[in-house]
Amino acid sequence: MSVSELIKSIGFHAEALGWDAYQSLFRSVRTERASDFGASFLRRLGPGTLLHHVARVNMRVAFPEASNRELDGLLDTMWDNLGRLVGEFPNTHRFDFGSDSDRIKIEGIDTLRELDRQGRPAVFIGGHFANWEIMAAVIAHHMKDCRMTYRHANNPLIDQRIIDQRTAYGVNILAPKGGHGARELMTALKSGASIALMNDQKMNDGVSVPFFGRQAMTAPGPARMALRYDCPLVPVHIVRQDGARFKIKVYEPLDKPDGKDAATILETVTRINHFMEARIAENPGQWFWIHRRFEKALYRKMK
């Protein structure tokens, strides 16, 4: 092992120790208290980071008529929500994902049950709202075979911990993003398994479609696979109702367009973006605003 490799390995192990400490701290208290503590922590820490500026720029694009005071209020709500997610993630295995859960209400569960009964593959699409880990776990709990996409953590030790943690609460069939992941997802659909993807973040080699009136590069994969394999495209959304309590809504599948060409895919991706816009407008403080959704120059220009 070279010196650089040794230093990198030491860094990975140090980060993993920090991750374990974070997990242990939040698991040592009740879920509600962990959620409250995470909210309090990020409401104090978040505004001092560069991500606060990214979120404000995104909000200004989405809500051009909002006053600075209104944006400040949304930013505070955003950090509250993200902090709660931080506190809840180590405790996700403690949630009940069944239809009688006292923390999670599921609207449209009959749609999930019918898809599962038919044994037909579906393409589920969602976004980074509220606590999206809960949404993924609910889908996995009610579908016999559904493969989730995820982005690898840069640290392989932490990455394996996250995979193991998700397995503990039922999300045990994961597919990495990228070329290999896309092939795996297509293989899953061919075999009759469903897939679930987040479709609200920037994809540099995606397609350019409007998002809050501004062109934004968006992943066409979910639309393309649903059309190619004649699968229902099913939107799913999660809303934080109070503390660590949620409502998940499974929508009816989007109407199938005629054709499978590039124009049809572009039309479908545009409809997905409209769906995301509507959900953001309903609960704007619960979306993942700290992602650079638009072109890089915008975040340098809007200071």
Secondary structure, DSSP 4 states (H G I P E B T S, - for coil): --HHHHHHHHHHHHHHHHHHHHHHHHHTS-HHHHHHHHHHHHHHHGGGSHHHHHHHHHHHHH-TT--HHHHHHHHHHHHHHHHHHHHHGGGGGGS--STT-SSEEEETHHHHHHHHHHT---EEEE-SBS-HHHHHHHHHHHSSSEEEEEPPPSSHHHHHHHHHHHHHTT---EEESSHHHHHHHHHHHHHT-EEEEE-SSEEEEEEEEEETTEEEEE--HHHHHHHHTT--EEEEEEEEEETTEEEEEEPPPPPPPS--SHHHHHHHHHHHHHHHHHHHHHSGGGB-TTS--S-HHHHHH--
